[in-house]
Protein backbone atom coordinates (compact mmCIF):
# COMPACT_ATOMS: atom_id res chain seq x y z
CA UNK A 1 0.00 0.00 0.00
CA UNK A 2 1.18 3.48 -0.72
CA UNK A 3 -0.26 6.94 -0.97
CA UNK A 4 0.40 9.32 -3.83
CA UNK A 5 -0.50 12.97 -4.02
CA UNK A 6 -1.83 14.53 -7.20
CA UNK A 7 -3.14 18.10 -7.33
CA UNK A 8 -3.10 18.22 -3.52
CA UNK A 9 -5.31 15.13 -3.17
CA UNK A 10 -3.99 11.92 -1.59
CA UNK A 11 -4.81 8.60 -3.28
CA UNK A 12 -4.27 5.10 -1.91
CA UNK A 13 -2.88 2.35 -4.13
CA UNK A 14 -2.03 -1.31 -3.75
CA UNK A 15 1.40 -1.72 -5.31
CA UNK A 16 3.91 -4.46 -6.02
CA UNK A 17 7.63 -3.99 -6.52
CA UNK A 18 9.26 -6.11 -9.21
CA UNK A 19 12.64 -6.18 -10.88
CA UNK A 20 12.70 -5.05 -14.49
CA UNK A 21 16.02 -4.89 -16.34
CA UNK A 22 17.98 -4.94 -13.07
CA UNK A 23 15.96 -2.14 -11.46
CA UNK A 24 13.10 -2.13 -9.00
CA UNK A 25 9.89 -0.95 -10.58
CA UNK A 26 6.65 -0.29 -8.70
CA UNK A 27 3.57 -1.62 -10.42
CA UNK A 28 0.12 -0.43 -9.33
CA UNK A 29 -2.16 -3.42 -8.77
CA UNK A 30 -5.22 -1.48 -7.67
CA UNK A 31 -6.19 2.10 -7.01
CA UNK A 32 -8.50 2.50 -4.00
CA UNK A 33 -9.30 6.14 -4.73
CA UNK A 34 -9.10 9.20 -2.53
CA UNK A 35 -7.72 8.61 0.94
CA UNK A 36 -10.43 10.83 2.42
CA UNK A 37 -13.17 8.63 0.88
CA UNK A 38 -11.80 5.18 1.75
CA UNK A 39 -14.22 2.56 3.04
CA UNK A 40 -12.14 1.30 5.97
CA UNK A 41 -14.58 -1.51 6.77
CA UNK A 42 -14.19 -2.84 3.22
CA UNK A 43 -10.39 -2.71 3.55
CA UNK A 44 -10.58 -4.64 6.83
CA UNK A 45 -12.75 -7.30 5.14
CA UNK A 46 -10.24 -7.50 2.28
CA UNK A 47 -7.37 -7.92 4.75
CA UNK A 48 -9.28 -10.69 6.56
CA UNK A 49 -9.90 -12.44 3.24
CA UNK A 50 -6.23 -12.27 2.29
CA UNK A 51 -5.18 -13.63 5.69
CA UNK A 52 -7.10 -16.87 4.99
CA UNK A 53 -4.27 -17.84 2.64
CA UNK A 54 -1.44 -17.06 5.07
CA UNK A 55 0.15 -19.33 7.70
CA UNK A 56 -2.19 -19.28 10.74
CA UNK A 57 0.51 -18.08 13.16
CA UNK A 58 1.52 -15.23 10.85
CA UNK A 59 -2.13 -14.35 10.24
CA UNK A 60 -2.84 -14.19 13.99
CA UNK A 61 0.20 -11.99 14.53
CA UNK A 62 -0.94 -9.62 11.76
CA UNK A 63 -4.50 -9.50 13.13
CA UNK A 64 -3.26 -8.68 16.63
CA UNK A 65 -0.83 -5.97 15.49
CA UNK A 66 -3.49 -4.41 13.24
CA UNK A 67 -6.12 -4.58 15.97
CA UNK A 68 -8.52 -6.44 13.65
CA UNK A 69 -9.73 -8.79 16.33
CA UNK A 70 -9.33 -9.48 19.99
CA UNK A 71 -6.85 -12.30 20.60
CA UNK A 72 -8.15 -15.21 22.64
CA UNK A 73 -6.68 -18.25 24.25
CA UNK A 74 -8.30 -21.66 24.08
CA UNK A 75 -8.68 -22.83 27.67
CA UNK A 76 -10.23 -26.21 27.09
CA UNK A 77 -13.35 -28.16 26.33
CA UNK A 78 -15.40 -30.75 28.14
CA UNK A 79 -17.39 -33.68 26.81
CA UNK A 80 -21.15 -33.20 27.13
CA UNK A 81 -22.98 -35.51 24.72
CA UNK A 82 -23.01 -38.69 26.79
CA UNK A 83 -23.86 -36.89 30.02
CA UNK A 84 -26.63 -34.99 28.24
CA UNK A 85 -28.29 -38.21 27.06
CA UNK A 86 -27.87 -39.92 30.43
CA UNK A 87 -29.26 -36.86 32.22
CA UNK A 88 -32.38 -36.98 30.03
CA UNK A 89 -32.83 -40.70 30.82
CA UNK A 90 -32.18 -39.97 34.52
CA UNK A 91 -34.98 -37.40 34.53
CA UNK A 92 -37.36 -39.47 32.40
CA UNK A 93 -37.03 -42.43 34.75
CA UNK A 94 -37.86 -40.12 37.65
CA UNK A 95 -34.59 -40.74 39.47
CA UNK A 96 -33.79 -37.04 39.77
CA UNK A 97 -37.22 -36.24 41.21
CA UNK A 98 -37.16 -39.19 43.64
CA UNK A 99 -33.66 -38.40 44.92
CA UNK A 100 -34.33 -34.68 45.21
CA UNK A 101 -37.54 -35.36 47.13
CA UNK A 102 -35.91 -37.75 49.60
CA UNK A 103 -32.74 -35.66 50.01
CA UNK A 104 -34.55 -32.38 50.77
CA UNK A 105 -35.60 -33.86 54.14
CA UNK A 106 -31.95 -34.42 55.08
CA UNK A 107 -30.96 -30.81 54.29
CA UNK A 108 -27.65 -31.48 52.53
CA UNK A 109 -25.60 -28.46 51.49
CA UNK A 110 -23.90 -30.31 48.63
CA UNK A 111 -25.85 -31.16 45.45
CA UNK A 112 -26.07 -34.87 46.32
CA UNK A 113 -28.41 -35.74 43.43
CA UNK A 114 -25.90 -34.25 40.97
CA UNK A 115 -23.01 -36.04 42.69
CA UNK A 116 -24.85 -39.36 42.40
CA UNK A 117 -25.65 -38.63 38.76
CA UNK A 118 -21.97 -37.86 38.14
CA UNK A 119 -20.99 -41.23 39.65
CA UNK A 120 -23.49 -43.09 37.45
CA UNK A 121 -22.49 -41.14 34.33
CA UNK A 122 -18.81 -41.75 35.05
CA UNK A 123 -19.36 -45.49 35.41
CA UNK A 124 -21.38 -45.58 32.19
CA UNK A 125 -19.17 -43.36 30.03
CA UNK A 126 -15.63 -43.74 31.40
CA UNK A 127 -15.55 -46.45 34.08
CA UNK A 128 -13.20 -45.89 36.97
CA UNK A 129 -12.89 -45.34 40.69
CA UNK A 130 -14.45 -42.55 42.72
CA UNK A 131 -11.06 -40.83 42.72
CA UNK A 132 -11.04 -41.05 38.92
CA UNK A 133 -14.60 -39.68 38.89
CA UNK A 134 -13.39 -36.56 40.69
CA UNK A 135 -10.86 -35.83 37.93
CA UNK A 136 -13.36 -36.81 35.22
CA UNK A 137 -15.94 -34.26 36.43
CA UNK A 138 -13.33 -31.54 36.94
CA UNK A 139 -11.32 -31.98 33.74
CA UNK A 140 -13.14 -33.98 31.07
CA UNK A 141 -16.92 -34.04 31.49
CA UNK A 142 -19.58 -31.35 31.79
CA UNK A 143 -22.22 -32.26 34.34
CA UNK A 144 -24.97 -29.60 34.52
CA UNK A 145 -25.17 -28.17 38.04
CA UNK A 146 -21.85 -29.71 39.09
CA UNK A 147 -18.77 -27.80 37.89
CA UNK A 148 -16.48 -29.82 40.17
CA UNK A 149 -16.71 -32.34 42.97
CA UNK A 150 -14.40 -33.44 45.76
CA UNK A 151 -13.70 -37.11 46.30
CA UNK A 152 -15.08 -36.87 49.87
CA UNK A 153 -18.46 -35.82 48.43
CA UNK A 154 -18.40 -38.87 46.17
CA UNK A 155 -17.75 -41.22 49.10
CA UNK A 156 -20.37 -39.54 51.30
CA UNK A 157 -23.00 -39.66 48.55
CA UNK A 158 -22.70 -43.44 48.37
C-alpha positions as CSV (number, residue, x, y, z in Angstrom):
1,X,0.0,0.0,0.0
2,X,1.2,3.5,-0.7
3,X,-0.3,6.9,-1.0
4,X,0.4,9.3,-3.8
5,X,-0.5,13.0,-4.0
6,X,-1.8,14.5,-7.2
7,X,-3.1,18.1,-7.3
8,X,-3.1,18.2,-3.5
9,X,-5.3,15.1,-3.2
10,X,-4.0,11.9,-1.6
11,X,-4.8,8.6,-3.3
12,X,-4.3,5.1,-1.9
13,X,-2.9,2.4,-4.1
14,X,-2.0,-1.3,-3.7
15,X,1.4,-1.7,-5.3
16,X,3.9,-4.5,-6.0
17,X,7.6,-4.0,-6.5
18,X,9.3,-6.1,-9.2
19,X,12.6,-6.2,-10.9
20,X,12.7,-5.1,-14.5
21,X,16.0,-4.9,-16.3
22,X,18.0,-4.9,-13.1
23,X,16.0,-2.1,-11.5
24,X,13.1,-2.1,-9.0
25,X,9.9,-1.0,-10.6
26,X,6.6,-0.3,-8.7
27,X,3.6,-1.6,-10.4
28,X,0.1,-0.4,-9.3
29,X,-2.2,-3.4,-8.8
30,X,-5.2,-1.5,-7.7
31,X,-6.2,2.1,-7.0
32,X,-8.5,2.5,-4.0
33,X,-9.3,6.1,-4.7
34,X,-9.1,9.2,-2.5
35,X,-7.7,8.6,0.9
36,X,-10.4,10.8,2.4
37,X,-13.2,8.6,0.9
38,X,-11.8,5.2,1.7
39,X,-14.2,2.6,3.0
40,X,-12.1,1.3,6.0
41,X,-14.6,-1.5,6.8
42,X,-14.2,-2.8,3.2
43,X,-10.4,-2.7,3.5
44,X,-10.6,-4.6,6.8
45,X,-12.8,-7.3,5.1
46,X,-10.2,-7.5,2.3
47,X,-7.4,-7.9,4.8
48,X,-9.3,-10.7,6.6
49,X,-9.9,-12.4,3.2
50,X,-6.2,-12.3,2.3
51,X,-5.2,-13.6,5.7
52,X,-7.1,-16.9,5.0
53,X,-4.3,-17.8,2.6
54,X,-1.4,-17.1,5.1
55,X,0.2,-19.3,7.7
56,X,-2.2,-19.3,10.7
57,X,0.5,-18.1,13.2
58,X,1.5,-15.2,10.8
59,X,-2.1,-14.3,10.2
60,X,-2.8,-14.2,14.0
61,X,0.2,-12.0,14.5
62,X,-0.9,-9.6,11.8
63,X,-4.5,-9.5,13.1
64,X,-3.3,-8.7,16.6
65,X,-0.8,-6.0,15.5
66,X,-3.5,-4.4,13.2
67,X,-6.1,-4.6,16.0
68,X,-8.5,-6.4,13.6
69,X,-9.7,-8.8,16.3
70,X,-9.3,-9.5,20.0
71,X,-6.9,-12.3,20.6
72,X,-8.1,-15.2,22.6
73,X,-6.7,-18.2,24.2
74,X,-8.3,-21.7,24.1
75,X,-8.7,-22.8,27.7
76,X,-10.2,-26.2,27.1
77,X,-13.3,-28.2,26.3
78,X,-15.4,-30.8,28.1
79,X,-17.4,-33.7,26.8
80,X,-21.1,-33.2,27.1
81,X,-23.0,-35.5,24.7
82,X,-23.0,-38.7,26.8
83,X,-23.9,-36.9,30.0
84,X,-26.6,-35.0,28.2
85,X,-28.3,-38.2,27.1
86,X,-27.9,-39.9,30.4
87,X,-29.3,-36.9,32.2
88,X,-32.4,-37.0,30.0
89,X,-32.8,-40.7,30.8
90,X,-32.2,-40.0,34.5
91,X,-35.0,-37.4,34.5
92,X,-37.4,-39.5,32.4
93,X,-37.0,-42.4,34.7
94,X,-37.9,-40.1,37.7
95,X,-34.6,-40.7,39.5
96,X,-33.8,-37.0,39.8
97,X,-37.2,-36.2,41.2
98,X,-37.2,-39.2,43.6
99,X,-33.7,-38.4,44.9
100,X,-34.3,-34.7,45.2
101,X,-37.5,-35.4,47.1
102,X,-35.9,-37.8,49.6
103,X,-32.7,-35.7,50.0
104,X,-34.6,-32.4,50.8
105,X,-35.6,-33.9,54.1
106,X,-32.0,-34.4,55.1
107,X,-31.0,-30.8,54.3
108,X,-27.6,-31.5,52.5
109,X,-25.6,-28.5,51.5
110,X,-23.9,-30.3,48.6
111,X,-25.9,-31.2,45.5
112,X,-26.1,-34.9,46.3
113,X,-28.4,-35.7,43.4
114,X,-25.9,-34.3,41.0
115,X,-23.0,-36.0,42.7
116,X,-24.9,-39.4,42.4
117,X,-25.6,-38.6,38.8
118,X,-22.0,-37.9,38.1
119,X,-21.0,-41.2,39.6
120,X,-23.5,-43.1,37.5
121,X,-22.5,-41.1,34.3
122,X,-18.8,-41.7,35.0
123,X,-19.4,-45.5,35.4
124,X,-21.4,-45.6,32.2
125,X,-19.2,-43.4,30.0
126,X,-15.6,-43.7,31.4
127,X,-15.5,-46.5,34.1
128,X,-13.2,-45.9,37.0
129,X,-12.9,-45.3,40.7
130,X,-14.5,-42.5,42.7
131,X,-11.1,-40.8,42.7
132,X,-11.0,-41.1,38.9
133,X,-14.6,-39.7,38.9
134,X,-13.4,-36.6,40.7
135,X,-10.9,-35.8,37.9
136,X,-13.4,-36.8,35.2
137,X,-15.9,-34.3,36.4
138,X,-13.3,-31.5,36.9
139,X,-11.3,-32.0,33.7
140,X,-13.1,-34.0,31.1
141,X,-16.9,-34.0,31.5
142,X,-19.6,-31.4,31.8
143,X,-22.2,-32.3,34.3
144,X,-25.0,-29.6,34.5
145,X,-25.2,-28.2,38.0
146,X,-21.9,-29.7,39.1
147,X,-18.8,-27.8,37.9
148,X,-16.5,-29.8,40.2
149,X,-16.7,-32.3,43.0
150,X,-14.4,-33.4,45.8
151,X,-13.7,-37.1,46.3
152,X,-15.1,-36.9,49.9
153,X,-18.5,-35.8,48.4
154,X,-18.4,-38.9,46.2
155,X,-17.7,-41.2,49.1
156,X,-20.4,-39.5,51.3
157,X,-23.0,-39.7,48.6
158,X,-22.7,-43.4,48.4
